[in-house]
Amino acid sequence: MSDDLLSGDGRAPRIVALGGGHGLYATLSAARRLSSDVTAVVTVADDGGSSGRLRGELGVIPPGDLRMALAALAAREPHVQTWTDTVQHRFGGTGALAGHSVGNLILAGLTEVLGDSVAALDVVARLLEIQGRVLPMSPVALDIEADVVGLESDPRVSRCIRGQVAVATTPGKVRRVRLLPANPPACPDALQAIDGADLVVLGPGSWFSSVIPHVLVPELLDGLSRASARKVLVLNLAPEPGETAGFSAERHLHVLCQHAPAFRVDHVVVDSASVPSARERDHLCRAAKQLGADVVYADVAEDGTHKHHAGKLAAVLERLATEQQAGAAPAERTSGGRESTTWR
């Protein structure tokens, strides 16, 4: 972990990353290279696997994505790594514990003992020697409901599908998602972290189930709108089967704008290879303007995969954060955006 990137008062920058699942893990892996003061704000709508079973049986917020965020920020010392591996360990077999992650059970147990999911997360964070924090985006478990077309013989007919797993795996086309309960509360500590942040990063991740839900929590959207931090949206490297199959990069932005017309960011980070043509880049640039953003093109992928490279993404975030601190003018634009130098 490096704190070489310092704010104007000589402290490590405060970074807040919002998302869920493997996408948030990638962002946190990049952010921790820039600062020790990293806060993860995590979606709480998972209803599948171990998380779904625990929220159904115990009424806790789903712990799986929270556990992954804790693992992403855990210290790398050998004695901590043993704990991280244990927290991430998933039981096999066919018994009652089969499929459960140890960390999910620990978080569920601590929540019952302490009566507070945030306090439970802070206890595990201390165990893993995390200097930042992992927080739920809402203190209550949420459900995702989607309007999906293409499931009926008439392609114009929309069907309502409920549940994160169902939405993420639907063979139809998702048009719009909602949170249940509607207008849920935001985690107060998450709002406080966003208010004091220097850099806020949203995405990558499952677009309808890990990214868009954050702007559907009214208090969270208001907090993001008021925050003085530089805000960065990181696009996925490729469409996801089911949820965003056939989506262009431009379409991802349009969908986000449709769900939160008032939402604004400063930069949209896009992998150079994922949007190669000048025409596509021009369309993407126009879509980004709806968010008040410029497009930053950079090589941010792990070679031969659709995963973000932590070091490459960290280099882009560092440059954007440094520009803000120095009050630097934006780098020269290319067609439809700015091209970042390749990470070394």
N, C-alpha and C positions, 0 to 999 in steps of 0.2 A: 504494500500500500504506500502511496506517495502523497505527501502534502506539499509538493513543490509548487503547485498552483495555489497561490495565496491571494486572498482578497485585499482590498485597499488598506485595511487595518492590520494586515499581517497574519490573519487567521486563515485556516483552511476554509474553502468555500462550502457553504451549506447547499447540498444537492438533495433534491427530492425526486424520486422516481416513482411513477404511477404505472400500474399494469397488473399482470398476473401470469402465473405459469412460467413456461420456459422463456417467453419474451422478456418478462421482468428480470429473470435470472441473468439474461444476457446484458441488460442495461445495468444492473447492479454490479456485475463483474467488471464492466467498463468504469462505472462511477467510482468504485473503490480504489481504482488506480489514481484518481485525481484528488481524493479527499477521504479523510476518516469520518467526516461529518455527513453521512449519507442516511437518509430516511426513505424507507420503502413504504408506499401506500398501496395496499393490495386489495383486489376485488374479493368479494365474499359471497359469490353466487354459485360456487361449484356444488353440484348435486350428484356427482358420480363417484364410484370407487369408495375408498376408505373415508374420504371427506363426506360423501353423501350419507354413508351409513352412520357416521358419528353425529352429523347434524340431525338426522332423523331420529336416532335413538336417544340422544342426550340434549338436543336443542341448542348445541353450541354453534358458533359461526364455523364454517368449513375451514379446517386447519391446513389443508394440503398446500395451497399456494403460499400461505404465510410461512409454513415450514421451509419451502424451497427458497424463499427470500432470506430467511435466517441462515440457511446453508450458504447462500451466495455471499453474505457479508461476514461469515465466520472467520476468525483469525486463522492463519495458516500454520501456526506452531504445531509440532507433532502431537502434543498432549491435547490440544483442542481438536485436531483433525480426527482423533479417535472418537470424540464426542459427536463431531459433525457426521462421521460415517454411521454412527449409531442412530442419530436422529433421522438420517435418511434411509436407514435399513428398513426393508419391507419384509414382513413375515411371509413364508411360503406355506405349503401344505394345503390342507382342506378343512382345517378346524375353524373355530370361532375367530381366531386372530388372522387367518389367512387373508392377505391383501392389505392389511393395516400397516402403516408406517409407524415406527417407534415414536417419531417426533409428533405425529398426529395424536397418538394416545397420551403422550406427555402433555401436550398443549390442552387437550380436552380435560385431563385430570387436574392440571393446575388451574384451569378456568373454574372447575367446580370447587376446588379448595379455596381459591382466592376470591371467587365471585366476580372476577373481572378479567375479560379476555386480554386487555392491554397489559395489565399487571402480569398475566401469564407469559405474554410475549417478552416482556422486559426481563423476567426471570431466566428464560431460555437464552435471551440475548447476552446476559451476563455470563451464563455457563459457556457460551461460545465466544466470549470476549469480544463482542461486537461493540464498536465505539459509537455507531449510529443507532437507529431504531427501526423496527418493523411494526407497522400499524395497519389495522383494517381500515378500508375506506368508510365503512359504516359499522357501528357497534351491534347491528342486527344482521342476521343471515338474510340474504336477498334471493329472489328468484328472477330469472329472465324469461320474458314472454316475447315471442316473435311472430310477426305476420310473414308467412311464407307462401310463395306462389310456385306453381309447377308440380304440385302434388295431386292435383285433380285432372280429369280429362280436359277440362276447360282451363287453359293456361292463365286466364284472367282471374280465376277464382283464388282467393287467398284463404289460407288455413292458419289458425292460431296454434302455435306450438309452445309448450311451456317446459322450461328446464334447460340449464346450460348445456348439458350433454346432448340433449335432443336438438338444440339449436346448432351446436357445433358440428353435428353429424348429419343434418338433414340433407337429403338429395335434392331438395327444392332450392329456390332462391330466396334468401332473406331480404325483406324490404325494409322492415323497421323492427326495433326492439324496444321493450319497456322493462322497467324494474317493478317488482312486486315485493313489498308494498310500494305504492307510488309515493314519490317525494320522501324517500327515507332520510333519516338524519345522517349527518357526516360525523366521523370520529373527531371530537374536539382537538385531540393532540395532532391529528393529521392537518387540520385547518391551521393550527399554530405553526406547524413545520413549514407549510406552504407560504404562510405570511412572512416568515423570516428567511426564506430561501434566497440564494443567489442564482441558482439554476434549477429549473423544473423540467423533467423529461417525461414524456408520455409515449408509450409504445417502445418497441414493437410488441406484437402479441395477437391473439385471436381477436379480430377487429370488433365483432359484435358482442363478444362475451368477456373480453379482458380490457379493451381500450375504451370503447364507447360508453360502457357503464359508468365510468368516472364522471363524465359530463352530464349524466342523467341524475346525479345526486345534486339537488339545487344548491345546498350550502357549499358543496365542493366546487361546483361550477362558479359560484360567486367568489369563492376564495381564490380560484385560479385567475379570474378576471381582475381582481383587485391586486394581486401579487405584483410586486415590482421586479421579481426575478425574470431573467431571460428564459423564455419558454421554448422548448424544442420538441417537435413531434418526429418520431423515428418510424418510418414506414417499413412494412415487412418486405422481405426479399422476393417473395413470390406469393401468389394467391394460395389460400388454404383449401384443400379439398372439402367440398360441402359448403362451409360457411361463406367463403368468398371466391368460390370457383368462377373463373372467367373474369374476375375483377382486374381492371387496369390500376396502376398507381393513382391515376386521376380519379377513378371511381371511388377509391378508398377515401379520398378527401371530400368528394361530394357527399358521400354517405355520412361522414362525420359532421359536415355542415348542416345537413338535413336534420340531424338529431339535436344539434346545439348551434343554431344560427348565430348566436352572439359570441361563441367561443373564438378566441384569438391566440395565435402563437407567433413567435418571431421567426422561427426557422423550421423547415421540413427537411429532414435528412433522408436522402434516397441513395441507394447503392447505384453506382454508375452503370454497372452492367445490366441492371434490371430495367432501365429505361434508356435504351441505346439510341433511338432515332431522334432527330431534331424535332420532328413533328410531335412525337409523344411528349417531348420535353416542353414544347410550347404549350400544349394542352395542360400539362401538369402545372406549369408556371401560372397559368390563368386560374386554375383551381385553387392553388395555394394563396392567391390574392384574396379569395373569399375568407381566408383565415387571417389575412393581414401579414402573410409570411413570405419570405423568399425561400427558394429551393437550394439546398446545398447538396451537390453530387460528390460522392466519395466512394472509394473502394472500402466497404465495411464488412464484406462477407468472408467467411472461412472458405478457402479454396475448395471448389467442387461441392459445396453444400448450400443449403438455404438457411444457414445459421449465421448470426452476426459474430464477428471476431471481436473479442473484448478489447484487445489492444488498438485495433483500427478504429473502433467506435469511440474509445477513450480519446484518441488523438483528435477526432473531429469535435467532440464535446469540449475538449480543452481549448481548442482554437476559438470556438464560439464564446466560451466563457472569458477567455483572455481579451477578445475584442470588446466585450461589454465593459470589463474592468478598465481597459485603456481608453475607452471611448473611440476605438478605431473605426475608420470608415470601412464599409463592407468590401470584401475582396472583389476583384473584377468579375463581372457576370459573363457567363457563357450563354449559349442559347437555352433559354428557359431556366437558368439557375446558375449556381456557382460551382466550380469544379475544385474539389479539395485535392491537395497533394496526397500521394499514396503514403500510407503509414509504413514506417520502417521499424 
